[in-house]
Amino acid sequence: MTNSERLENIIKQSGLKKVHIAEKLGISTQALRNKISNVSEFLPSEINTLCALLGIESLQDRNDIFFALPVEE
């Protein structure tokens, strides 16, 4: 499960537009939104590309963002 809030913040801080990110991932902007909001999952290759684009270098950060545990209510 993706930590949507954290990923959104990193995207915002990067200054990159979601249209650009989606193009680099080879998906539509809507598909990117779906993945960020956990409607669908990021593929490993997409995670690698996103980390490179957004400067996510730490394995801990990568795991915290893309492999977050669901929050129980």
mmCIF file of the N, C-alpha and C atoms, coordinates in Angstrom:
data_MODEL
# 
_entry.id   MODEL 
# 
loop_
_atom_site.group_PDB 
_atom_site.id 
_atom_site.type_symbol 
_atom_site.label_atom_id 
_atom_site.label_alt_id 
_atom_site.label_comp_id 
_atom_site.label_asym_id 
_atom_site.label_entity_id 
_atom_site.label_seq_id 
_atom_site.pdbx_PDB_ins_code 
_atom_site.Cartn_x 
_atom_site.Cartn_y 
_atom_site.Cartn_z 
_atom_site.occupancy 
_atom_site.B_iso_or_equiv 
_atom_site.pdbx_formal_charge 
_atom_site.auth_seq_id 
_atom_site.auth_comp_id 
_atom_site.auth_asym_id 
_atom_site.auth_atom_id 
_atom_site.pdbx_PDB_model_num 
ATOM 1   N N  . MET A 1 1  ? 0.844   -1.175 0.000   1.00 0.00 ? 1  MET A N  1 
ATOM 2   C CA . MET A 1 1  ? 0.000   0.000  0.000   1.00 0.00 ? 1  MET A CA 1 
ATOM 3   C C  . MET A 1 1  ? 0.892   1.241  0.000   1.00 0.00 ? 1  MET A C  1 
ATOM 4   N N  . THR A 1 2  ? 0.564   2.168  -0.837  1.00 0.00 ? 2  THR A N  1 
ATOM 5   C CA . THR A 1 2  ? 1.333   3.401  -0.957  1.00 0.00 ? 2  THR A CA 1 
ATOM 6   C C  . THR A 1 2  ? 0.919   4.402  0.117   1.00 0.00 ? 2  THR A C  1 
ATOM 7   N N  . ASN A 1 3  ? 1.901   5.062  0.713   1.00 0.00 ? 3  ASN A N  1 
ATOM 8   C CA . ASN A 1 3  ? 1.630   6.151  1.639   1.00 0.00 ? 3  ASN A CA 1 
ATOM 9   C C  . ASN A 1 3  ? 1.342   7.380  0.764   1.00 0.00 ? 3  ASN A C  1 
ATOM 10  N N  . SER A 1 4  ? 0.074   7.549  0.433   1.00 0.00 ? 4  SER A N  1 
ATOM 11  C CA . SER A 1 4  ? -0.356  8.572  -0.528  1.00 0.00 ? 4  SER A CA 1 
ATOM 12  C C  . SER A 1 4  ? 0.037   9.979  -0.109  1.00 0.00 ? 4  SER A C  1 
ATOM 13  N N  . GLU A 1 5  ? -0.168  10.297 1.140   1.00 0.00 ? 5  GLU A N  1 
ATOM 14  C CA . GLU A 1 5  ? 0.121   11.647 1.629   1.00 0.00 ? 5  GLU A CA 1 
ATOM 15  C C  . GLU A 1 5  ? 1.608   11.971 1.489   1.00 0.00 ? 5  GLU A C  1 
ATOM 16  N N  . ARG A 1 6  ? 2.432   11.024 1.878   1.00 0.00 ? 6  ARG A N  1 
ATOM 17  C CA . ARG A 1 6  ? 3.885   11.263 1.797   1.00 0.00 ? 6  ARG A CA 1 
ATOM 18  C C  . ARG A 1 6  ? 4.340   11.383 0.351   1.00 0.00 ? 6  ARG A C  1 
ATOM 19  N N  . LEU A 1 7  ? 3.829   10.516 -0.521  1.00 0.00 ? 7  LEU A N  1 
ATOM 20  C CA . LEU A 1 7  ? 4.210   10.581 -1.930  1.00 0.00 ? 7  LEU A CA 1 
ATOM 21  C C  . LEU A 1 7  ? 3.745   11.889 -2.558  1.00 0.00 ? 7  LEU A C  1 
ATOM 22  N N  . GLU A 1 8  ? 2.534   12.313 -2.248  1.00 0.00 ? 8  GLU A N  1 
ATOM 23  C CA . GLU A 1 8  ? 2.021   13.591 -2.771  1.00 0.00 ? 8  GLU A CA 1 
ATOM 24  C C  . GLU A 1 8  ? 2.926   14.745 -2.334  1.00 0.00 ? 8  GLU A C  1 
ATOM 25  N N  . ASN A 1 9  ? 3.362   14.736 -1.080  1.00 0.00 ? 9  ASN A N  1 
ATOM 26  C CA . ASN A 1 9  ? 4.242   15.796 -0.576  1.00 0.00 ? 9  ASN A CA 1 
ATOM 27  C C  . ASN A 1 9  ? 5.583   15.809 -1.305  1.00 0.00 ? 9  ASN A C  1 
ATOM 28  N N  . ILE A 1 10 ? 6.140   14.628 -1.548  1.00 0.00 ? 10 ILE A N  1 
ATOM 29  C CA . ILE A 1 10 ? 7.423   14.537 -2.249  1.00 0.00 ? 10 ILE A CA 1 
ATOM 30  C C  . ILE A 1 10 ? 7.270   15.027 -3.689  1.00 0.00 ? 10 ILE A C  1 
ATOM 31  N N  . ILE A 1 11 ? 6.180   14.668 -4.336  1.00 0.00 ? 11 ILE A N  1 
ATOM 32  C CA . ILE A 1 11 ? 5.926   15.146 -5.704  1.00 0.00 ? 11 ILE A CA 1 
ATOM 33  C C  . ILE A 1 11 ? 5.810   16.659 -5.710  1.00 0.00 ? 11 ILE A C  1 
ATOM 34  N N  . LYS A 1 12 ? 5.072   17.199 -4.755  1.00 0.00 ? 12 LYS A N  1 
ATOM 35  C CA . LYS A 1 12 ? 4.892   18.658 -4.670  1.00 0.00 ? 12 LYS A CA 1 
ATOM 36  C C  . LYS A 1 12 ? 6.231   19.355 -4.457  1.00 0.00 ? 12 LYS A C  1 
ATOM 37  N N  . GLN A 1 13 ? 7.056   18.813 -3.560  1.00 0.00 ? 13 GLN A N  1 
ATOM 38  C CA . GLN A 1 13 ? 8.365   19.405 -3.265  1.00 0.00 ? 13 GLN A CA 1 
ATOM 39  C C  . GLN A 1 13 ? 9.311   19.325 -4.460  1.00 0.00 ? 13 GLN A C  1 
ATOM 40  N N  . SER A 1 14 ? 9.131   18.299 -5.285  1.00 0.00 ? 14 SER A N  1 
ATOM 41  C CA . SER A 1 14 ? 10.019  18.125 -6.438  1.00 0.00 ? 14 SER A CA 1 
ATOM 42  C C  . SER A 1 14 ? 9.785   19.182 -7.513  1.00 0.00 ? 14 SER A C  1 
ATOM 43  N N  . GLY A 1 15 ? 8.575   19.733 -7.539  1.00 0.00 ? 15 GLY A N  1 
ATOM 44  C CA . GLY A 1 15 ? 8.234   20.706 -8.568  1.00 0.00 ? 15 GLY A CA 1 
ATOM 45  C C  . GLY A 1 15 ? 7.831   20.065 -9.891  1.00 0.00 ? 15 GLY A C  1 
ATOM 46  N N  . LEU A 1 16 ? 7.855   18.731 -9.959  1.00 0.00 ? 16 LEU A N  1 
ATOM 47  C CA . LEU A 1 16 ? 7.460   18.038 -11.189 1.00 0.00 ? 16 LEU A CA 1 
ATOM 48  C C  . LEU A 1 16 ? 5.940   17.955 -11.281 1.00 0.00 ? 16 LEU A C  1 
ATOM 49  N N  . LYS A 1 17 ? 5.442   18.068 -12.477 1.00 0.00 ? 17 LYS A N  1 
ATOM 50  C CA . LYS A 1 17 ? 4.006   17.925 -12.717 1.00 0.00 ? 17 LYS A CA 1 
ATOM 51  C C  . LYS A 1 17 ? 3.670   16.451 -12.881 1.00 0.00 ? 17 LYS A C  1 
ATOM 52  N N  . LYS A 1 18 ? 2.472   16.076 -12.461 1.00 0.00 ? 18 LYS A N  1 
ATOM 53  C CA . LYS A 1 18 ? 2.048   14.681 -12.574 1.00 0.00 ? 18 LYS A CA 1 
ATOM 54  C C  . LYS A 1 18 ? 1.982   14.230 -14.028 1.00 0.00 ? 18 LYS A C  1 
ATOM 55  N N  . VAL A 1 19 ? 1.695   15.147 -14.935 1.00 0.00 ? 19 VAL A N  1 
ATOM 56  C CA . VAL A 1 19 ? 1.673   14.807 -16.360 1.00 0.00 ? 19 VAL A CA 1 
ATOM 57  C C  . VAL A 1 19 ? 3.061   14.337 -16.795 1.00 0.00 ? 19 VAL A C  1 
ATOM 58  N N  . HIS A 1 20 ? 4.082   15.047 -16.373 1.00 0.00 ? 20 HIS A N  1 
ATOM 59  C CA . HIS A 1 20 ? 5.467   14.689 -16.703 1.00 0.00 ? 20 HIS A CA 1 
ATOM 60  C C  . HIS A 1 20 ? 5.841   13.344 -16.085 1.00 0.00 ? 20 HIS A C  1 
ATOM 61  N N  . ILE A 1 21 ? 5.492   13.167 -14.823 1.00 0.00 ? 21 ILE A N  1 
ATOM 62  C CA . ILE A 1 21 ? 5.805   11.910 -14.132 1.00 0.00 ? 21 ILE A CA 1 
ATOM 63  C C  . ILE A 1 21 ? 5.117   10.742 -14.825 1.00 0.00 ? 21 ILE A C  1 
ATOM 64  N N  . ALA A 1 22 ? 3.844   10.914 -15.154 1.00 0.00 ? 22 ALA A N  1 
ATOM 65  C CA . ALA A 1 22 ? 3.097   9.856  -15.835 1.00 0.00 ? 22 ALA A CA 1 
ATOM 66  C C  . ALA A 1 22 ? 3.742   9.508  -17.170 1.00 0.00 ? 22 ALA A C  1 
ATOM 67  N N  . GLU A 1 23 ? 4.175   10.513 -17.917 1.00 0.00 ? 23 GLU A N  1 
ATOM 68  C CA . GLU A 1 23 ? 4.845   10.271 -19.202 1.00 0.00 ? 23 GLU A CA 1 
ATOM 69  C C  . GLU A 1 23 ? 6.108   9.447  -19.002 1.00 0.00 ? 23 GLU A C  1 
ATOM 70  N N  . LYS A 1 24 ? 6.884   9.783  -17.983 1.00 0.00 ? 24 LYS A N  1 
ATOM 71  C CA . LYS A 1 24 ? 8.116   9.041  -17.705 1.00 0.00 ? 24 LYS A CA 1 
ATOM 72  C C  . LYS A 1 24 ? 7.823   7.598  -17.301 1.00 0.00 ? 24 LYS A C  1 
ATOM 73  N N  . LEU A 1 25 ? 6.667   7.373  -16.670 1.00 0.00 ? 25 LEU A N  1 
ATOM 74  C CA . LEU A 1 25 ? 6.277   6.025  -16.267 1.00 0.00 ? 25 LEU A CA 1 
ATOM 75  C C  . LEU A 1 25 ? 5.605   5.258  -17.404 1.00 0.00 ? 25 LEU A C  1 
ATOM 76  N N  . GLY A 1 26 ? 5.230   5.974  -18.460 1.00 0.00 ? 26 GLY A N  1 
ATOM 77  C CA . GLY A 1 26 ? 4.560   5.332  -19.585 1.00 0.00 ? 26 GLY A CA 1 
ATOM 78  C C  . GLY A 1 26 ? 3.102   5.006  -19.306 1.00 0.00 ? 26 GLY A C  1 
ATOM 79  N N  . ILE A 1 27 ? 2.481   5.824  -18.425 1.00 0.00 ? 27 ILE A N  1 
ATOM 80  C CA . ILE A 1 27 ? 1.075   5.624  -18.080 1.00 0.00 ? 27 ILE A CA 1 
ATOM 81  C C  . ILE A 1 27 ? 0.330   6.948  -18.203 1.00 0.00 ? 27 ILE A C  1 
ATOM 82  N N  . SER A 1 28 ? -0.986  6.890  -18.149 1.00 0.00 ? 28 SER A N  1 
ATOM 83  C CA . SER A 1 28 ? -1.787  8.113  -18.206 1.00 0.00 ? 28 SER A CA 1 
ATOM 84  C C  . SER A 1 28 ? -1.738  8.830  -16.853 1.00 0.00 ? 28 SER A C  1 
ATOM 85  N N  . THR A 1 29 ? -2.106  10.089 -16.865 1.00 0.00 ? 29 THR A N  1 
ATOM 86  C CA . THR A 1 29 ? -2.158  10.854 -15.620 1.00 0.00 ? 29 THR A CA 1 
ATOM 87  C C  . THR A 1 29 ? -3.195  10.246 -14.680 1.00 0.00 ? 29 THR A C  1 
ATOM 88  N N  . GLN A 1 30 ? -4.308  9.777  -15.225 1.00 0.00 ? 30 GLN A N  1 
ATOM 89  C CA . GLN A 1 30 ? -5.330  9.143  -14.387 1.00 0.00 ? 30 GLN A CA 1 
ATOM 90  C C  . GLN A 1 30 ? -4.807  7.863  -13.762 1.00 0.00 ? 30 GLN A C  1 
ATOM 91  N N  . ALA A 1 31 ? -4.050  7.082  -14.519 1.00 0.00 ? 31 ALA A N  1 
ATOM 92  C CA . ALA A 1 31 ? -3.460  5.855  -13.971 1.00 0.00 ? 31 ALA A CA 1 
ATOM 93  C C  . ALA A 1 31 ? -2.509  6.192  -12.829 1.00 0.00 ? 31 ALA A C  1 
ATOM 94  N N  . LEU A 1 32 ? -1.741  7.270  -12.973 1.00 0.00 ? 32 LEU A N  1 
ATOM 95  C CA . LEU A 1 32 ? -0.843  7.702  -11.901 1.00 0.00 ? 32 LEU A CA 1 
ATOM 96  C C  . LEU A 1 32 ? -1.652  8.076  -10.663 1.00 0.00 ? 32 LEU A C  1 
ATOM 97  N N  . ARG A 1 33 ? -2.711  8.839  -10.849 1.00 0.00 ? 33 ARG A N  1 
ATOM 98  C CA . ARG A 1 33 ? -3.563  9.216  -9.713  1.00 0.00 ? 33 ARG A CA 1 
ATOM 99  C C  . ARG A 1 33 ? -4.133  7.975  -9.020  1.00 0.00 ? 33 ARG A C  1 
ATOM 100 N N  . ASN A 1 34 ? -4.555  7.000  -9.813  1.00 0.00 ? 34 ASN A N  1 
ATOM 101 C CA . ASN A 1 34 ? -5.097  5.761  -9.243  1.00 0.00 ? 34 ASN A CA 1 
ATOM 102 C C  . ASN A 1 34 ? -4.055  5.028  -8.410  1.00 0.00 ? 34 ASN A C  1 
ATOM 103 N N  . LYS A 1 35 ? -2.830  5.026  -8.877  1.00 0.00 ? 35 LYS A N  1 
ATOM 104 C CA . LYS A 1 35 ? -1.768  4.341  -8.148  1.00 0.00 ? 35 LYS A CA 1 
ATOM 105 C C  . LYS A 1 35 ? -1.419  5.095  -6.866  1.00 0.00 ? 35 LYS A C  1 
ATOM 106 N N  . ILE A 1 36 ? -1.366  6.407  -6.934  1.00 0.00 ? 36 ILE A N  1 
ATOM 107 C CA . ILE A 1 36 ? -1.070  7.207  -5.748  1.00 0.00 ? 36 ILE A CA 1 
ATOM 108 C C  . ILE A 1 36 ? -2.156  7.023  -4.690  1.00 0.00 ? 36 ILE A C  1 
ATOM 109 N N  . SER A 1 37 ? -3.415  6.920  -5.126  1.00 0.00 ? 37 SER A N  1 
ATOM 110 C CA . SER A 1 37 ? -4.529  6.797  -4.184  1.00 0.00 ? 37 SER A CA 1 
ATOM 111 C C  . SER A 1 37 ? -4.887  5.348  -3.852  1.00 0.00 ? 37 SER A C  1 
ATOM 112 N N  . ASN A 1 38 ? -4.036  4.411  -4.255  1.00 0.00 ? 38 ASN A N  1 
ATOM 113 C CA . ASN A 1 38 ? -4.188  2.991  -3.930  1.00 0.00 ? 38 ASN A CA 1 
ATOM 114 C C  . ASN A 1 38 ? -5.383  2.309  -4.595  1.00 0.00 ? 38 ASN A C  1 
ATOM 115 N N  . VAL A 1 39 ? -5.852  2.852  -5.704  1.00 0.00 ? 39 VAL A N  1 
ATOM 116 C CA . VAL A 1 39 ? -6.871  2.164  -6.486  1.00 0.00 ? 39 VAL A CA 1 
ATOM 117 C C  . VAL A 1 39 ? -6.214  1.004  -7.224  1.00 0.00 ? 39 VAL A C  1 
ATOM 118 N N  . SER A 1 40 ? -4.970  1.225  -7.666  1.00 0.00 ? 40 SER A N  1 
ATOM 119 C CA . SER A 1 40 ? -4.162  0.170  -8.270  1.00 0.00 ? 40 SER A CA 1 
ATOM 120 C C  . SER A 1 40 ? -2.746  0.289  -7.702  1.00 0.00 ? 40 SER A C  1 
ATOM 121 N N  . GLU A 1 41 ? -1.916  -0.720 -7.968  1.00 0.00 ? 41 GLU A N  1 
ATOM 122 C CA . GLU A 1 41 ? -0.578  -0.758 -7.382  1.00 0.00 ? 41 GLU A CA 1 
ATOM 123 C C  . GLU A 1 41 ? 0.495   -0.332 -8.381  1.00 0.00 ? 41 GLU A C  1 
ATOM 124 N N  . PHE A 1 42 ? 1.560   0.238  -7.843  1.00 0.00 ? 42 PHE A N  1 
ATOM 125 C CA . PHE A 1 42 ? 2.725   0.550  -8.657  1.00 0.00 ? 42 PHE A CA 1 
ATOM 126 C C  . PHE A 1 42 ? 3.462   -0.745 -8.983  1.00 0.00 ? 42 PHE A C  1 
ATOM 127 N N  . LEU A 1 43 ? 3.931   -0.865 -10.217 1.00 0.00 ? 43 LEU A N  1 
ATOM 128 C CA . LEU A 1 43 ? 4.788   -1.972 -10.608 1.00 0.00 ? 43 LEU A CA 1 
ATOM 129 C C  . LEU A 1 43 ? 6.203   -1.693 -10.095 1.00 0.00 ? 43 LEU A C  1 
ATOM 130 N N  . PRO A 1 44 ? 7.003   -2.731 -9.881  1.00 0.00 ? 44 PRO A N  1 
ATOM 131 C CA . PRO A 1 44 ? 8.384   -2.496 -9.422  1.00 0.00 ? 44 PRO A CA 1 
ATOM 132 C C  . PRO A 1 44 ? 9.164   -1.544 -10.332 1.00 0.00 ? 44 PRO A C  1 
ATOM 133 N N  . SER A 1 45 ? 8.991   -1.669 -11.638 1.00 0.00 ? 45 SER A N  1 
ATOM 134 C CA . SER A 1 45 ? 9.702   -0.777 -12.562 1.00 0.00 ? 45 SER A CA 1 
ATOM 135 C C  . SER A 1 45 ? 9.236   0.672  -12.400 1.00 0.00 ? 45 SER A C  1 
ATOM 136 N N  . GLU A 1 46 ? 7.962   0.867  -12.092 1.00 0.00 ? 46 GLU A N  1 
ATOM 137 C CA . GLU A 1 46 ? 7.440   2.223  -11.874 1.00 0.00 ? 46 GLU A CA 1 
ATOM 138 C C  . GLU A 1 46 ? 7.997   2.801  -10.575 1.00 0.00 ? 46 GLU A C  1 
ATOM 139 N N  . ILE A 1 47 ? 8.123   1.975  -9.552  1.00 0.00 ? 47 ILE A N  1 
ATOM 140 C CA . ILE A 1 47 ? 8.705   2.428  -8.286  1.00 0.00 ? 47 ILE A CA 1 
ATOM 141 C C  . ILE A 1 47 ? 10.151  2.863  -8.512  1.00 0.00 ? 47 ILE A C  1 
ATOM 142 N N  . ASN A 1 48 ? 10.911  2.071  -9.270  1.00 0.00 ? 48 ASN A N  1 
ATOM 143 C CA . ASN A 1 48 ? 12.303  2.427  -9.559  1.00 0.00 ? 48 ASN A CA 1 
ATOM 144 C C  . ASN A 1 48 ? 12.386  3.757  -10.293 1.00 0.00 ? 48 ASN A C  1 
ATOM 145 N N  . THR A 1 49 ? 11.545  3.946  -11.293 1.00 0.00 ? 49 THR A N  1 
ATOM 146 C CA . THR A 1 49 ? 11.540  5.192  -12.064 1.00 0.00 ? 49 THR A CA 1 
ATOM 147 C C  . THR A 1 49 ? 11.141  6.369  -11.189 1.00 0.00 ? 49 THR A C  1 
ATOM 148 N N  . LEU A 1 50 ? 10.105  6.191  -10.386 1.00 0.00 ? 50 LEU A N  1 
ATOM 149 C CA . LEU A 1 50 ? 9.655   7.266  -9.497  1.00 0.00 ? 50 LEU A CA 1 
ATOM 150 C C  . LEU A 1 50 ? 10.745  7.656  -8.505  1.00 0.00 ? 50 LEU A C  1 
ATOM 151 N N  . CYS A 1 51 ? 11.409  6.675  -7.929  1.00 0.00 ? 51 CYS A N  1 
ATOM 152 C CA . CYS A 1 51 ? 12.477  6.974  -6.980  1.00 0.00 ? 51 CYS A CA 1 
ATOM 153 C C  . CYS A 1 51 ? 13.589  7.781  -7.646  1.00 0.00 ? 51 CYS A C  1 
ATOM 154 N N  . ALA A 1 52 ? 13.936  7.407  -8.865  1.00 0.00 ? 52 ALA A N  1 
ATOM 155 C CA . ALA A 1 52 ? 14.966  8.147  -9.597  1.00 0.00 ? 52 ALA A CA 1 
ATOM 156 C C  . ALA A 1 52 ? 14.503  9.569  -9.897  1.00 0.00 ? 52 ALA A C  1 
ATOM 157 N N  . LEU A 1 53 ? 13.278  9.714  -10.350 1.00 0.00 ? 53 LEU A N  1 
ATOM 158 C CA . LEU A 1 53 ? 12.731  11.039 -10.689 1.00 0.00 ? 53 LEU A CA 1 
ATOM 159 C C  . LEU A 1 53 ? 12.646  11.952 -9.469  1.00 0.00 ? 53 LEU A C  1 
ATOM 160 N N  . LEU A 1 54 ? 12.235  11.373 -8.344  1.00 0.00 ? 54 LEU A N  1 
ATOM 161 C CA . LEU A 1 54 ? 11.959  12.177 -7.154  1.00 0.00 ? 54 LEU A CA 1 
ATOM 162 C C  . LEU A 1 54 ? 13.133  12.229 -6.177  1.00 0.00 ? 54 LEU A C  1 
ATOM 163 N N  . GLY A 1 55 ? 14.225  11.547 -6.506  1.00 0.00 ? 55 GLY A N  1 
ATOM 164 C CA . GLY A 1 55 ? 15.403  11.584 -5.647  1.00 0.00 ? 55 GLY A CA 1 
ATOM 165 C C  . GLY A 1 55 ? 15.231  10.807 -4.353  1.00 0.00 ? 55 GLY A C  1 
ATOM 166 N N  . ILE A 1 56 ? 14.419  9.771  -4.384  1.00 0.00 ? 56 ILE A N  1 
ATOM 167 C CA . ILE A 1 56 ? 14.232  8.923  -3.200  1.00 0.00 ? 56 ILE A CA 1 
ATOM 168 C C  . ILE A 1 56 ? 15.341  7.879  -3.232  1.00 0.00 ? 56 ILE A C  1 
ATOM 169 N N  . GLU A 1 57 ? 16.340  8.052  -2.376  1.00 0.00 ? 57 GLU A N  1 
ATOM 170 C CA . GLU A 1 57 ? 17.518  7.184  -2.403  1.00 0.00 ? 57 GLU A CA 1 
ATOM 171 C C  . GLU A 1 57 ? 17.551  6.184  -1.265  1.00 0.00 ? 57 GLU A C  1 
ATOM 172 N N  . SER A 1 58 ? 16.975  6.537  -0.138  1.00 0.00 ? 58 SER A N  1 
ATOM 173 C CA . SER A 1 58 ? 17.011  5.681  1.038   1.00 0.00 ? 58 SER A CA 1 
ATOM 174 C C  . SER A 1 58 ? 16.054  4.495  0.875   1.00 0.00 ? 58 SER A C  1 
ATOM 175 N N  . LEU A 1 59 ? 16.558  3.306  1.162   1.00 0.00 ? 59 LEU A N  1 
ATOM 176 C CA . LEU A 1 59 ? 15.720  2.112  1.119   1.00 0.00 ? 59 LEU A CA 1 
ATOM 177 C C  . LEU A 1 59 ? 14.594  2.227  2.138   1.00 0.00 ? 59 LEU A C  1 
ATOM 178 N N  . GLN A 1 60 ? 14.875  2.831  3.272   1.00 0.00 ? 60 GLN A N  1 
ATOM 179 C CA . GLN A 1 60 ? 13.852  3.017  4.306   1.00 0.00 ? 60 GLN A CA 1 
ATOM 180 C C  . GLN A 1 60 ? 12.735  3.925  3.798   1.00 0.00 ? 60 GLN A C  1 
ATOM 181 N N  . ASP A 1 61 ? 13.104  5.037  3.159   1.00 0.00 ? 61 ASP A N  1 
ATOM 182 C CA . ASP A 1 61 ? 12.100  5.942  2.599   1.00 0.00 ? 61 ASP A CA 1 
ATOM 183 C C  . ASP A 1 61 ? 11.272  5.231  1.537   1.00 0.00 ? 61 ASP A C  1 
ATOM 184 N N  . ARG A 1 62 ? 11.946  4.496  0.679   1.00 0.00 ? 62 ARG A N  1 
ATOM 185 C CA . ARG A 1 62 ? 11.269  3.751  -0.389  1.00 0.00 ? 62 ARG A CA 1 
ATOM 186 C C  . ARG A 1 62 ? 10.241  2.779  0.198   1.00 0.00 ? 62 ARG A C  1 
ATOM 187 N N  . ASN A 1 63 ? 10.658  2.048  1.216   1.00 0.00 ? 63 ASN A N  1 
ATOM 188 C CA . ASN A 1 63 ? 9.750   1.099  1.850   1.00 0.00 ? 63 ASN A CA 1 
ATOM 189 C C  . ASN A 1 63 ? 8.598   1.804  2.558   1.00 0.00 ? 63 ASN A C  1 
ATOM 190 N N  . ASP A 1 64 ? 8.890   2.900  3.235   1.00 0.00 ? 64 ASP A N  1 
ATOM 191 C CA . ASP A 1 64 ? 7.857   3.649  3.948   1.00 0.00 ? 64 ASP A CA 1 
ATOM 192 C C  . ASP A 1 64 ? 6.814   4.226  3.004   1.00 0.00 ? 64 ASP A C  1 
ATOM 193 N N  . ILE A 1 65 ? 7.242   4.618  1.806   1.00 0.00 ? 65 ILE A N  1 
ATOM 194 C CA . ILE A 1 65 ? 6.328   5.226  0.843   1.00 0.00 ? 65 ILE A CA 1 
ATOM 195 C C  . ILE A 1 65 ? 5.536   4.177  0.060   1.00 0.00 ? 65 ILE A C  1 
ATOM 196 N N  . PHE A 1 66 ? 6.224   3.193  -0.482  1.00 0.00 ? 66 PHE A N  1 
ATOM 197 C CA . PHE A 1 66 ? 5.584   2.271  -1.414  1.00 0.00 ? 66 PHE A CA 1 
ATOM 198 C C  . PHE A 1 66 ? 5.089   0.965  -0.804  1.00 0.00 ? 66 PHE A C  1 
ATOM 199 N N  . PHE A 1 67 ? 5.507   0.695  0.421   1.00 0.00 ? 67 PHE A N  1 
ATOM 200 C CA . PHE A 1 67 ? 5.097   -0.563 1.051   1.00 0.00 ? 67 PHE A CA 1 
ATOM 201 C C  . PHE A 1 67 ? 4.564   -0.299 2.459   1.00 0.00 ? 67 PHE A C  1 
ATOM 202 N N  . ALA A 1 68 ? 3.785   0.772  2.570   1.00 0.00 ? 68 ALA A N  1 
ATOM 203 C CA . ALA A 1 68 ? 3.209   1.158  3.870   1.00 0.00 ? 68 ALA A CA 1 
ATOM 204 C C  . ALA A 1 68 ? 2.143   0.151  4.285   1.00 0.00 ? 68 ALA A C  1 
ATOM 205 N N  . LEU A 1 69 ? 2.061   -0.069 5.580   1.00 0.00 ? 69 LEU A N  1 
ATOM 206 C CA . LEU A 1 69 ? 1.017   -0.947 6.090   1.00 0.00 ? 69 LEU A CA 1 
ATOM 207 C C  . LEU A 1 69 ? -0.291  -0.172 6.189   1.00 0.00 ? 69 LEU A C  1 
ATOM 208 N N  . PRO A 1 70 ? -1.401  -0.829 5.912   1.00 0.00 ? 70 PRO A N  1 
ATOM 209 C CA . PRO A 1 70 ? -2.698  -0.144 6.038   1.00 0.00 ? 70 PRO A CA 1 
ATOM 210 C C  . PRO A 1 70 ? -2.946  0.297  7.484   1.00 0.00 ? 70 PRO A C  1 
ATOM 211 N N  . VAL A 1 71 ? -3.593  1.421  7.639   1.00 0.00 ? 71 VAL A N  1 
ATOM 212 C CA . VAL A 1 71 ? -3.930  1.928  8.962   1.00 0.00 ? 71 VAL A CA 1 
ATOM 213 C C  . VAL A 1 71 ? -5.253  1.301  9.390   1.00 0.00 ? 71 VAL A C  1 
ATOM 214 N N  . GLU A 1 72 ? -5.244  0.701  10.561  1.00 0.00 ? 72 GLU A N  1 
ATOM 215 C CA . GLU A 1 72 ? -6.478  0.087  11.069  1.00 0.00 ? 72 GLU A CA 1 
ATOM 216 C C  . GLU A 1 72 ? -7.340  1.144  11.714  1.00 0.00 ? 72 GLU A C  1 
ATOM 217 N N  . GLU A 1 73 ? -8.631  1.024  11.516  1.00 0.00 ? 73 GLU A N  1 
ATOM 218 C CA . GLU A 1 73 ? -9.562  2.008  12.097  1.00 0.00 ? 73 GLU A CA 1 
ATOM 219 C C  . GLU A 1 73 ? -10.215 1.465  13.328  1.00 0.00 ? 73 GLU A C  1 
# 
